[in-house]
């Protein structure tokens, strides 16, 4: 990681604080992985001063994201975000990382997502003002500023582009000889190759294959069916790598990817630990094919789509309408899974009734005397449960949608879910991706 560039406080502040030249904004660490917490403190303020701390970030497409919160300094003229409660702004209360997870796009329906993970971080500028600043102003200068670098890859992690047979993706390897627990990372209906979760997990000791399966290079432009043999090839490729720990691999998956991840758990002997984040327990929309098997999908009823007040399309009503229940043939045989399954669900998911789906899968397991499933349900969390301190994306555009899609989530509850689930995901894989513990 390159050293952080910091800007110091103004030498001659303007306005009411001219007699206080030592106003400082202190951030530690200012250069860290994106899932690491940081400490933010303002010092040198007058006692009981109302201040604004604003965070600003530009993504790789120059989309602007901002957040702000209003605080009152203590008797010593300090604001410590680990102890002080925000009085207003994008959140209220004591939330030391609130400025990060409350970042919002200036242009509606933009999702903050790191594309290039190896060579550049997200740079977040933190500005301190000595009043309530609701809007940006060219004439109002901050009293102190800091730049925080948030990386998606740790020192020594290697990225290898994968074009092996039909397989398209990127393999992230931790530093060292290994062997390492191997994981396949699957995202959902946005398509393409998404690497930020894989690179971050590799920074914590896992070897992770970020796997594309449509809308990337020479793969199909659109997903019309799920060819499970493609994912089996990816599992075989990963297990054949000399740095991958035997005898099986894990899968981490979300949305449509979680549907595929659950199918992998059911049908592929190579998969011994699966994390399904907000996905169905059935094949939905498109058929699944595996050798001689064809699993027909449950079909959607388009006339039950609803449009949210924001203008985003709400899929949950038409996928989970009582008139549109799952057909028995589309339900995945979860009881046949050889490995362990962790269902992570947000109870405020506006894309799927993911808790009902996960509960259905848990009921299947229990009715067959199986105890290899676990569900973590998070009240207030939405669909896009990501690594800690990621902003809650309430709604966003996808590549081929005519309208933005509603994902849901209360920002404070969603942030808590992301922090807790990220720890549980890593514990789950460490427990079940070892040679001594992988068998049921």
C-alpha positions as a Markdown table, in Angstrom:
| # | Residue | x | y | z |
|---|---|---|---|---|
| 1 | Unk | 0.0 | 0.0 | 0.0 |
| 2 | Unk | 1.3 | 3.5 | -0.8 |
| 3 | Unk | 1.5 | 6.0 | 2.1 |
| 4 | Unk | -1.5 | 8.1 | 2.8 |
| 5 | Unk | -1.5 | 11.8 | 1.7 |
| 6 | Unk | -2.7 | 14.0 | 4.5 |
| 7 | Unk | -3.8 | 17.6 | 4.5 |
| 8 | Unk | -3.1 | 19.6 | 7.7 |
| 9 | Unk | -5.5 | 22.0 | 9.4 |
| 10 | Unk | -5.6 | 25.6 | 8.2 |
| 11 | Unk | -2.7 | 27.7 | 9.5 |
| 12 | Unk | -5.0 | 30.7 | 9.7 |
| 13 | Unk | -8.6 | 29.6 | 10.1 |
| 14 | Unk | -11.3 | 32.1 | 9.3 |
| 15 | Unk | -14.4 | 33.0 | 11.3 |
| 16 | Unk | -15.1 | 32.4 | 14.9 |
| 17 | Unk | -12.2 | 29.9 | 15.5 |
| 18 | Unk | -9.3 | 32.2 | 14.6 |
| 19 | Unk | -8.0 | 32.1 | 18.1 |
| 20 | Unk | -7.7 | 28.3 | 18.0 |
| 21 | Unk | -4.9 | 27.5 | 15.5 |
| 22 | Unk | -4.5 | 23.9 | 16.7 |
| 23 | Unk | -7.8 | 22.4 | 15.5 |
| 24 | Unk | -7.0 | 18.9 | 14.3 |
| 25 | Unk | -8.8 | 15.9 | 12.8 |
| 26 | Unk | -7.1 | 12.7 | 13.8 |
| 27 | Unk | -7.8 | 9.5 | 12.0 |
| 28 | Unk | -6.1 | 6.2 | 12.9 |
| 29 | Unk | -5.3 | 4.1 | 10.9 |
| 30 | Unk | -5.5 | 6.3 | 7.9 |
| 31 | Unk | -4.4 | 3.5 | 5.6 |
| 32 | Unk | -6.2 | 0.1 | 6.1 |
| 33 | Unk | -8.3 | -2.6 | 4.7 |
| 34 | Unk | -11.9 | -1.6 | 4.0 |
| 35 | Unk | -13.2 | -4.0 | 6.7 |
| 36 | Unk | -11.1 | -2.5 | 9.4 |
| 37 | Unk | -12.5 | 0.1 | 11.8 |
| 38 | Unk | -10.9 | 3.5 | 12.2 |
| 39 | Unk | -10.8 | 6.0 | 15.0 |
| 40 | Unk | -11.9 | 9.5 | 14.3 |
| 41 | Unk | -11.2 | 12.4 | 16.7 |
| 42 | Unk | -11.5 | 16.2 | 16.5 |
| 43 | Unk | -9.4 | 18.2 | 18.9 |
| 44 | Unk | -8.6 | 21.8 | 19.7 |
| 45 | Unk | -12.2 | 23.0 | 19.4 |
| 46 | Unk | -14.0 | 25.4 | 21.8 |
| 47 | Unk | -16.0 | 23.6 | 24.5 |
| 48 | Unk | -19.5 | 22.7 | 23.5 |
| 49 | Unk | -18.9 | 23.7 | 19.9 |
| 50 | Unk | -21.4 | 22.4 | 17.2 |
| 51 | Unk | -19.4 | 20.9 | 14.3 |
| 52 | Unk | -20.0 | 19.0 | 11.1 |
| 53 | Unk | -17.8 | 16.1 | 10.0 |
| 54 | Unk | -18.3 | 15.3 | 6.3 |
| 55 | Unk | -17.1 | 12.3 | 4.3 |
| 56 | Unk | -16.6 | 12.5 | 0.5 |
| 57 | Unk | -15.7 | 9.7 | -1.9 |
| 58 | Unk | -15.5 | 9.5 | -5.7 |
| 59 | Unk | -15.7 | 6.0 | -7.3 |
| 60 | Unk | -13.8 | 4.9 | -10.4 |
| 61 | Unk | -16.5 | 6.5 | -12.6 |
| 62 | Unk | -16.3 | 9.8 | -10.8 |
| 63 | Unk | -19.7 | 9.2 | -9.1 |
| 64 | Unk | -19.8 | 11.2 | -5.9 |
| 65 | Unk | -20.8 | 9.8 | -2.5 |
| 66 | Unk | -21.1 | 11.8 | 0.7 |
| 67 | Unk | -22.2 | 11.6 | 4.3 |
| 68 | Unk | -22.2 | 14.1 | 7.2 |
| 69 | Unk | -23.0 | 14.1 | 10.9 |
| 70 | Unk | -23.4 | 16.9 | 13.4 |
| 71 | Unk | -21.6 | 16.7 | 16.8 |
| 72 | Unk | -21.1 | 18.9 | 19.9 |
| 73 | Unk | -17.6 | 19.0 | 21.4 |
| 74 | Unk | -17.1 | 18.1 | 25.0 |
| 75 | Unk | -15.7 | 20.4 | 27.8 |
| 76 | Unk | -12.2 | 19.7 | 26.6 |
| 77 | Unk | -13.0 | 20.8 | 23.1 |
| 78 | Unk | -12.9 | 17.2 | 21.6 |
| 79 | Unk | -15.2 | 15.0 | 19.6 |
| 80 | Unk | -14.4 | 11.3 | 19.7 |
| 81 | Unk | -16.7 | 9.3 | 17.4 |
| 82 | Unk | -16.3 | 6.2 | 19.5 |
| 83 | Unk | -18.0 | 8.0 | 22.4 |
| 84 | Unk | -19.8 | 11.0 | 21.1 |
| 85 | Unk | -23.4 | 10.8 | 19.7 |
| 86 | Unk | -24.2 | 12.4 | 16.4 |
| 87 | Unk | -27.0 | 14.9 | 17.0 |
| 88 | Unk | -28.2 | 14.8 | 13.4 |
| 89 | Unk | -27.1 | 14.4 | 9.8 |
| 90 | Unk | -27.1 | 11.0 | 8.0 |
| 91 | Unk | -27.4 | 9.1 | 11.3 |
| 92 | Unk | -28.0 | 9.8 | 15.0 |
| 93 | Unk | -26.3 | 8.2 | 18.0 |
| 94 | Unk | -22.9 | 6.7 | 18.7 |
| 95 | Unk | -21.6 | 5.1 | 15.6 |
| 96 | Unk | -17.9 | 5.3 | 15.2 |
| 97 | Unk | -18.0 | 4.1 | 11.5 |
| 98 | Unk | -21.2 | 5.9 | 10.6 |
| 99 | Unk | -19.6 | 8.3 | 8.2 |
| 100 | Unk | -18.5 | 5.3 | 6.1 |
| 101 | Unk | -21.6 | 3.1 | 6.1 |
| 102 | Unk | -24.0 | 6.1 | 5.6 |
| 103 | Unk | -22.3 | 7.3 | 2.4 |
| 104 | Unk | -25.0 | 8.2 | -0.2 |
| 105 | Unk | -24.7 | 8.8 | -3.9 |
| 106 | Unk | -25.3 | 12.3 | -5.2 |
| 107 | Unk | -26.9 | 10.9 | -8.3 |
| 108 | Unk | -29.8 | 8.6 | -7.2 |
| 109 | Unk | -29.5 | 4.8 | -7.6 |
| 110 | Unk | -25.7 | 4.5 | -7.9 |
| 111 | Unk | -24.1 | 1.6 | -6.1 |
| 112 | Unk | -20.7 | 2.0 | -4.5 |
| 113 | Unk | -18.6 | -1.0 | -5.8 |
| 114 | Unk | -14.9 | -1.2 | -6.3 |
| 115 | Unk | -14.0 | -2.5 | -9.7 |
| 116 | Unk | -10.2 | -2.5 | -9.7 |
| 117 | Unk | -9.0 | -3.9 | -6.4 |
| 118 | Unk | -5.3 | -4.4 | -6.7 |
| 119 | Unk | -3.7 | -1.0 | -7.4 |
| 120 | Unk | -5.8 | 1.6 | -5.9 |
| 121 | Unk | -7.9 | 2.1 | -2.8 |
| 122 | Unk | -11.1 | 4.1 | -2.2 |
| 123 | Unk | -9.9 | 7.5 | -0.9 |
| 124 | Unk | -12.3 | 9.1 | 1.5 |
| 125 | Unk | -11.9 | 12.8 | 2.4 |
| 126 | Unk | -13.0 | 13.7 | 5.9 |
| 127 | Unk | -13.7 | 17.5 | 6.5 |
| 128 | Unk | -14.3 | 19.2 | 9.8 |
| 129 | Unk | -16.5 | 22.4 | 9.9 |
| 130 | Unk | -17.2 | 24.6 | 13.0 |
| 131 | Unk | -20.9 | 24.9 | 12.3 |
| 132 | Unk | -23.9 | 22.9 | 10.9 |
| 133 | Unk | -23.1 | 22.5 | 7.2 |
| 134 | Unk | -26.1 | 21.0 | 5.4 |
| 135 | Unk | -24.8 | 21.8 | 1.9 |
| 136 | Unk | -21.5 | 22.1 | 0.2 |
| 137 | Unk | -20.2 | 25.7 | -0.3 |
| 138 | Unk | -17.2 | 27.0 | -2.1 |
| 139 | Unk | -16.9 | 29.8 | 0.4 |
| 140 | Unk | -17.0 | 27.6 | 3.5 |
| 141 | Unk | -13.6 | 26.1 | 4.1 |
| 142 | Unk | -13.0 | 23.1 | 6.5 |
| 143 | Unk | -11.1 | 23.8 | 9.7 |
| 144 | Unk | -9.2 | 20.5 | 9.3 |
| 145 | Unk | -9.2 | 17.6 | 6.8 |
| 146 | Unk | -7.8 | 14.1 | 6.4 |
| 147 | Unk | -7.7 | 11.6 | 3.6 |
| 148 | Unk | -8.4 | 8.0 | 4.5 |
| 149 | Unk | -7.3 | 5.1 | 2.2 |
| 150 | Unk | -9.5 | 2.0 | 2.2 |
| 151 | Unk | -8.0 | -1.0 | 0.5 |
| 152 | Unk | -9.7 | -4.1 | -0.8 |
| 153 | Unk | -6.5 | -6.1 | -0.8 |
| 154 | Unk | -3.8 | -6.7 | 1.8 |
| 155 | Unk | 0.0 | -6.8 | 1.3 |
| 156 | Unk | 1.3 | -9.9 | -0.6 |
| 157 | Unk | -2.1 | -11.0 | -2.0 |
| 158 | Unk | -1.7 | -12.1 | -5.6 |
| 159 | Unk | -4.4 | -11.8 | -8.4 |
| 160 | Unk | -4.3 | -14.3 | -11.3 |
| 161 | Unk | -6.6 | -13.8 | -14.3 |
| 162 | Unk | -8.3 | -17.1 | -15.0 |
| 163 | Unk | -9.2 | -18.2 | -18.6 |
| 164 | Unk | -9.1 | -22.0 | -18.2 |
| 165 | Unk | -11.3 | -24.0 | -20.6 |
| 166 | Unk | -14.7 | -22.3 | -20.2 |
| 167 | Unk | -13.8 | -20.8 | -16.8 |
| 168 | Unk | -13.6 | -17.0 | -16.6 |
| 169 | Unk | -12.6 | -15.3 | -13.4 |
| 170 | Unk | -9.9 | -14.0 | -11.1 |
| 171 | Unk | -8.1 | -16.1 | -8.5 |
| 172 | Unk | -6.8 | -14.3 | -5.3 |
| 173 | Unk | -4.1 | -16.1 | -3.3 |
| 174 | Unk | -2.9 | -15.0 | 0.1 |
| 175 | Unk | 0.9 | -14.6 | 0.7 |
| 176 | Unk | 2.8 | -17.8 | 1.6 |
| 177 | Unk | 3.1 | -21.3 | 0.4 |
| 178 | Unk | -0.3 | -22.6 | 1.6 |
| 179 | Unk | -2.3 | -24.7 | 1.2 |
| 180 | Unk | -5.2 | -22.4 | 1.8 |
| 181 | Unk | -8.9 | -23.0 | 2.2 |
| 182 | Unk | -10.5 | -22.6 | -1.3 |
| 183 | Unk | -13.7 | -20.6 | -2.0 |
| 184 | Unk | -15.7 | -19.7 | -5.1 |
| 185 | Unk | -17.3 | -16.3 | -4.9 |
| 186 | Unk | -20.6 | -15.7 | -6.8 |
| 187 | Unk | -22.6 | -12.6 | -7.3 |
| 188 | Unk | -26.1 | -12.2 | -8.8 |
| 189 | Unk | -28.1 | -10.6 | -11.5 |
| 190 | Unk | -25.6 | -7.7 | -12.2 |
| 191 | Unk | -23.4 | -10.1 | -14.1 |
| 192 | Unk | -19.7 | -9.5 | -15.0 |
| 193 | Unk | -16.7 | -10.2 | -12.8 |
| 194 | Unk | -16.9 | -8.7 | -9.3 |
| 195 | Unk | -13.8 | -9.1 | -7.2 |
| 196 | Unk | -13.9 | -6.9 | -4.1 |
| 197 | Unk | -15.2 | -9.7 | -1.7 |
| 198 | Unk | -12.8 | -12.3 | -3.1 |
| 199 | Unk | -9.8 | -10.0 | -2.7 |
| 200 | Unk | -10.8 | -9.1 | 0.8 |
| 201 | Unk | -11.3 | -12.7 | 1.9 |
| 202 | Unk | -7.9 | -13.5 | 0.4 |
| 203 | Unk | -6.5 | -10.8 | 2.6 |
| 204 | Unk | -7.7 | -12.9 | 5.6 |
| 205 | Unk | -6.1 | -16.1 | 4.5 |
| 206 | Unk | -8.5 | -17.7 | 2.0 |
| 207 | Unk | -7.8 | -18.6 | -1.7 |
| 208 | Unk | -10.8 | -17.2 | -3.5 |
| 209 | Unk | -11.9 | -17.6 | -7.1 |
| 210 | Unk | -14.2 | -14.7 | -8.2 |
| 211 | Unk | -16.2 | -16.4 | -10.8 |
| 212 | Unk | -18.0 | -14.8 | -13.7 |
| 213 | Unk | -20.9 | -16.7 | -15.3 |
| 214 | Unk | -22.5 | -14.2 | -17.7 |
| 215 | Unk | -22.0 | -10.8 | -19.2 |
| 216 | Unk | -18.2 | -11.1 | -19.2 |
| 217 | Unk | -15.7 | -11.6 | -22.0 |
| 218 | Unk | -16.9 | -14.6 | -24.2 |
| 219 | Unk | -19.5 | -15.8 | -21.7 |
| 220 | Unk | -23.2 | -15.4 | -22.6 |
| 221 | Unk | -24.4 | -11.8 | -22.6 |
| 222 | Unk | -27.6 | -12.8 | -20.7 |
| 223 | Unk | -28.4 | -15.6 | -18.3 |
| 224 | Unk | -31.0 | -17.8 | -19.9 |
| 225 | Unk | -30.2 | -21.0 | -18.0 |
| 226 | Unk | -27.8 | -22.2 | -15.3 |
| 227 | Unk | -25.4 | -24.8 | -16.6 |
| 228 | Unk | -24.2 | -26.4 | -13.3 |
| 229 | Unk | -21.4 | -28.2 | -15.2 |
| 230 | Unk | -19.7 | -24.9 | -15.7 |
| 231 | Unk | -19.6 | -24.4 | -11.9 |
| 232 | Unk | -18.4 | -28.0 | -11.4 |
| 233 | Unk | -15.5 | -27.2 | -13.8 |
| 234 | Unk | -14.7 | -24.2 | -11.6 |
| 235 | Unk | -14.7 | -26.3 | -8.5 |
| 236 | Unk | -12.4 | -29.0 | -10.1 |
| 237 | Unk | -10.1 | -26.2 | -11.3 |
| 238 | Unk | -9.8 | -24.8 | -7.8 |
| 239 | Unk | -9.2 | -28.1 | -6.1 |
| 240 | Unk | -6.6 | -29.0 | -8.7 |
| 241 | Unk | -4.5 | -25.9 | -7.8 |
| 242 | Unk | -1.4 | -26.8 | -5.7 |
| 243 | Unk | -2.1 | -24.1 | -3.1 |
| 244 | Unk | -5.7 | -25.2 | -2.4 |
| 245 | Unk | -6.4 | -27.2 | 0.7 |
| 246 | Unk | -8.1 | -30.6 | 0.3 |
| 247 | Unk | -10.6 | -32.3 | 0.2 |
| 248 | Unk | -13.3 | -29.8 | -0.6 |
| 249 | Unk | -14.1 | -26.1 | -1.3 |
| 250 | Unk | -16.5 | -23.5 | -0.1 |
| 251 | Unk | -18.9 | -21.2 | -1.9 |
| 252 | Unk | -19.9 | -17.7 | -0.9 |
| 253 | Unk | -22.9 | -16.4 | -2.9 |
| 254 | Unk | -25.6 | -13.7 | -3.0 |
| 255 | Unk | -29.0 | -13.3 | -4.8 |
| 256 | Unk | -29.0 | -15.3 | -8.0 |
| 257 | Unk | -25.6 | -16.5 | -7.1 |
| 258 | Unk | -27.0 | -17.9 | -3.8 |
| 259 | Unk | -29.5 | -19.9 | -5.8 |
| 260 | Unk | -26.6 | -21.4 | -7.8 |
| 261 | Unk | -24.5 | -21.8 | -4.7 |
| 262 | Unk | -27.2 | -23.8 | -3.0 |
| 263 | Unk | -27.5 | -25.9 | -6.1 |
| 264 | Unk | -23.8 | -26.6 | -6.0 |
| 265 | Unk | -24.2 | -27.6 | -2.4 |
| 266 | Unk | -26.9 | -30.1 | -3.4 |
| 267 | Unk | -25.3 | -31.7 | -6.4 |
| 268 | Unk | -21.5 | -31.2 | -6.3 |
| 269 | Unk | -19.5 | -33.4 | -4.0 |
| 270 | Unk | -16.6 | -30.9 | -4.2 |
| 271 | Unk | -18.5 | -28.4 | -2.2 |
| 272 | Unk | -18.3 | -28.9 | 1.6 |
| 273 | Unk | -19.2 | -25.4 | 3.0 |
| 274 | Unk | -21.7 | -22.9 | 1.4 |
| 275 | Unk | -22.7 | -19.4 | 2.4 |
| 276 | Unk | -26.0 | -18.3 | 0.8 |
| 277 | Unk | -26.8 | -14.6 | 1.3 |
| 278 | Unk | -30.4 | -13.6 | 0.5 |
| 279 | Unk | -31.2 | -16.2 | -2.1 |
| 280 | Unk | -34.1 | -18.7 | -2.9 |
| 281 | Unk | -34.2 | -22.3 | -2.0 |
| 282 | Unk | -35.5 | -23.1 | -5.5 |
| 283 | Unk | -34.6 | -22.5 | -9.2 |
| 284 | Unk | -36.4 | -19.3 | -10.2 |
| 285 | Unk | -36.8 | -17.7 | -13.6 |
| 286 | Unk | -34.4 | -19.9 | -15.7 |
| 287 | Unk | -33.9 | -23.7 | -15.8 |
| 288 | Unk | -30.9 | -25.4 | -14.2 |
| 289 | Unk | -29.2 | -28.2 | -16.2 |
| 290 | Unk | -26.7 | -30.7 | -14.8 |
| 291 | Unk | -25.8 | -33.7 | -17.0 |
| 292 | Unk | -29.1 | -35.4 | -17.7 |
| 293 | Unk | -31.0 | -33.4 | -15.0 |
| 294 | Unk | -33.2 | -30.4 | -15.9 |
| 295 | Unk | -34.7 | -28.5 | -13.0 |
| 296 | Unk | -37.6 | -26.4 | -14.2 |
| 297 | Unk | -37.9 | -22.9 | -12.7 |
| 298 | Unk | -40.7 | -21.4 | -10.8 |
| 299 | Unk | -42.1 | -18.7 | -13.0 |
| 300 | Unk | -42.6 | -15.0 | -12.2 |
| 301 | Unk | -45.9 | -13.2 | -12.5 |
| 302 | Unk | -44.9 | -9.8 | -13.9 |
| 303 | Unk | -48.2 | -8.1 | -13.2 |
| 304 | Unk | -47.5 | -8.3 | -9.5 |
| 305 | Unk | -44.4 | -6.0 | -9.8 |
| 306 | Unk | -44.8 | -2.9 | -7.6 |
| 307 | Unk | -43.0 | 0.5 | -8.0 |
| 308 | Unk | -41.7 | 2.0 | -4.8 |
| 309 | Unk | -42.2 | 5.7 | -4.1 |
| 310 | Unk | -38.5 | 6.3 | -5.0 |
| 311 | Unk | -39.3 | 4.9 | -8.5 |
| 312 | Unk | -37.4 | 1.7 | -7.9 |
| 313 | Unk | -39.0 | -1.6 | -8.8 |
| 314 | Unk | -39.9 | -3.8 | -5.9 |
| 315 | Unk | -39.5 | -7.5 | -6.9 |
| 316 | Unk | -40.4 | -9.1 | -3.7 |
| 317 | Unk | -44.2 | -8.9 | -4.1 |
| 318 | Unk | -44.3 | -10.6 | -7.4 |
| 319 | Unk | -41.8 | -13.3 | -6.6 |
| 320 | Unk | -43.5 | -14.2 | -3.3 |
| 321 | Unk | -47.1 | -13.5 | -4.1 |
| 322 | Unk | -49.3 | -16.3 | -2.7 |
| 323 | Unk | -50.6 | -16.9 | -6.2 |
| 324 | Unk | -47.1 | -17.5 | -7.4 |
| 325 | Unk | -45.8 | -20.1 | -4.9 |
| 326 | Unk | -42.9 | -22.3 | -5.8 |
| 327 | Unk | -43.6 | -25.4 | -7.9 |
| 328 | Unk | -42.4 | -28.5 | -6.1 |
| 329 | Unk | -40.2 | -29.5 | -9.0 |
| 330 | Unk | -38.2 | -26.3 | -8.8 |
| 331 | Unk | -37.3 | -26.7 | -5.1 |
| 332 | Unk | -33.7 | -27.7 | -4.6 |
| 333 | Unk | -33.1 | -31.0 | -2.7 |
| 334 | Unk | -31.2 | -29.4 | 0.2 |
| 335 | Unk | -31.4 | -32.6 | 2.2 |
| 336 | Unk | -28.9 | -34.1 | -0.3 |
| 337 | Unk | -26.2 | -31.6 | 0.5 |
| 338 | Unk | -23.0 | -33.3 | 1.6 |
| 339 | Unk | -21.6 | -30.2 | 3.3 |
| 340 | Unk | -22.5 | -27.4 | 5.7 |
| 341 | Unk | -24.7 | -24.5 | 4.7 |
| 342 | Unk | -25.0 | -21.0 | 6.3 |
| 343 | Unk | -28.0 | -19.0 | 5.3 |
| 344 | Unk | -27.6 | -15.2 | 5.9 |
| 345 | Unk | -30.8 | -13.3 | 5.4 |
| 346 | Unk | -31.9 | -9.7 | 5.8 |
| 347 | Unk | -35.5 | -9.4 | 7.1 |
| 348 | Unk | -35.9 | -6.1 | 5.2 |
| 349 | Unk | -34.9 | -7.6 | 1.9 |
| 350 | Unk | -37.1 | -6.0 | -0.7 |
| 351 | Unk | -35.9 | -8.2 | -3.6 |
| 352 | Unk | -36.8 | -11.6 | -2.1 |
| 353 | Unk | -38.5 | -13.0 | 1.0 |
| 354 | Unk | -35.1 | -14.5 | 1.7 |
| 355 | Unk | -36.0 | -15.4 | 5.3 |
| 356 | Unk | -39.0 | -17.5 | 4.1 |
| 357 | Unk | -36.8 | -19.3 | 1.5 |
| 358 | Unk | -34.0 | -20.0 | 4.1 |
| 359 | Unk | -36.6 | -21.2 | 6.6 |
| 360 | Unk | -38.0 | -23.5 | 3.9 |
| 361 | Unk | -34.5 | -25.0 | 3.3 |
| 362 | Unk | -34.0 | -25.4 | 7.1 |
| 363 | Unk | -37.3 | -27.2 | 7.3 |
| 364 | Unk | -36.3 | -29.5 | 4.5 |
| 365 | Unk | -33.1 | -30.4 | 6.3 |
| 366 | Unk | -34.8 | -31.0 | 9.6 |
| 367 | Unk | -37.5 | -33.1 | 8.1 |
| 368 | Unk | -34.8 | -35.5 | 6.8 |
| 369 | Unk | -33.0 | -35.6 | 10.1 |
| 370 | Unk | -30.1 | -33.3 | 8.9 |
| 371 | Unk | -28.4 | -30.8 | 11.1 |
| 372 | Unk | -25.9 | -29.3 | 8.6 |
| 373 | Unk | -27.7 | -26.0 | 8.1 |
| 374 | Unk | -27.8 | -22.7 | 10.1 |
| 375 | Unk | -29.6 | -19.5 | 9.5 |
| 376 | Unk | -28.6 | -16.0 | 10.7 |
| 377 | Unk | -31.5 | -13.6 | 10.2 |
| 378 | Unk | -30.9 | -9.9 | 10.7 |
| 379 | Unk | -33.9 | -7.6 | 11.4 |
| 380 | Unk | -33.7 | -4.4 | 9.4 |
| 381 | Unk | -31.0 | -5.6 | 7.0 |
| 382 | Unk | -31.6 | -5.4 | 3.2 |
| 383 | Unk | -30.7 | -7.6 | 0.3 |
| 384 | Unk | -27.1 | -6.5 | -0.4 |
| 385 | Unk | -25.3 | -7.6 | 2.7 |
| 386 | Unk | -21.6 | -6.9 | 2.0 |
| 387 | Unk | -18.4 | -6.6 | 4.0 |
| 388 | Unk | -18.4 | -4.3 | 7.0 |
| 389 | Unk | -18.8 | -0.5 | 6.7 |
| 390 | Unk | -20.0 | -0.7 | 3.1 |
| 391 | Unk | -22.8 | 1.8 | 2.5 |
| 392 | Unk | -26.3 | 0.3 | 2.6 |
| 393 | Unk | -27.5 | 0.3 | -1.1 |
| 394 | Unk | -31.2 | 0.8 | -0.8 |
| 395 | Unk | -31.8 | 0.7 | -4.6 |
| 396 | Unk | -29.7 | 0.8 | -7.7 |
| 397 | Unk | -29.5 | 0.3 | -11.4 |
| 398 | Unk | -28.5 | -3.1 | -12.8 |
| 399 | Unk | -27.0 | -3.6 | -16.3 |
| 400 | Unk | -30.2 | -4.6 | -18.2 |
| 401 | Unk | -33.0 | -3.2 | -16.1 |
| 402 | Unk | -35.3 | -0.5 | -17.3 |
| 403 | Unk | -35.8 | 0.7 | -13.8 |
| 404 | Unk | -33.6 | 0.6 | -10.7 |
| 405 | Unk | -34.2 | -2.3 | -8.4 |
| 406 | Unk | -35.2 | -1.9 | -4.7 |
| 407 | Unk | -32.9 | -3.8 | -2.3 |
| 408 | Unk | -34.1 | -2.5 | 1.0 |
| 409 | Unk | -32.4 | -2.1 | 4.4 |
| 410 | Unk | -32.3 | 0.3 | 7.3 |
| 411 | Unk | -28.8 | 1.8 | 7.3 |
| 412 | Unk | -28.0 | 1.3 | 11.0 |
| 413 | Unk | -29.4 | -2.2 | 11.2 |
| 414 | Unk | -27.9 | -3.1 | 7.9 |
| 415 | Unk | -24.5 | -1.9 | 9.1 |
| 416 | Unk | -24.7 | -4.0 | 12.2 |
| 417 | Unk | -25.7 | -7.1 | 10.1 |
| 418 | Unk | -22.7 | -6.6 | 7.8 |
| 419 | Unk | -20.2 | -6.4 | 10.7 |
| 420 | Unk | -21.6 | -9.4 | 12.5 |
| 421 | Unk | -22.1 | -11.6 | 9.4 |
| 422 | Unk | -18.6 | -11.0 | 8.0 |
| 423 | Unk | -17.1 | -12.4 | 11.2 |
| 424 | Unk | -19.5 | -15.4 | 11.1 |
| 425 | Unk | -18.7 | -16.1 | 7.4 |
| 426 | Unk | -15.0 | -16.3 | 8.2 |
| 427 | Unk | -15.5 | -18.5 | 11.3 |
| 428 | Unk | -17.8 | -20.8 | 9.2 |
| 429 | Unk | -15.2 | -21.3 | 6.5 |
| 430 | Unk | -12.3 | -21.8 | 8.9 |
| 431 | Unk | -14.4 | -24.4 | 10.8 |
| 432 | Unk | -15.6 | -26.4 | 7.8 |
| 433 | Unk | -12.8 | -26.0 | 5.2 |
| 434 | Unk | -10.2 | -28.1 | 7.0 |
| 435 | Unk | -9.4 | -31.7 | 6.3 |
| 436 | Unk | -10.3 | -32.8 | 9.8 |
| 437 | Unk | -13.7 | -31.1 | 9.9 |
| 438 | Unk | -15.1 | -31.1 | 6.4 |
| 439 | Unk | -17.1 | -34.4 | 6.7 |
| 440 | Unk | -20.5 | -34.4 | 8.3 |
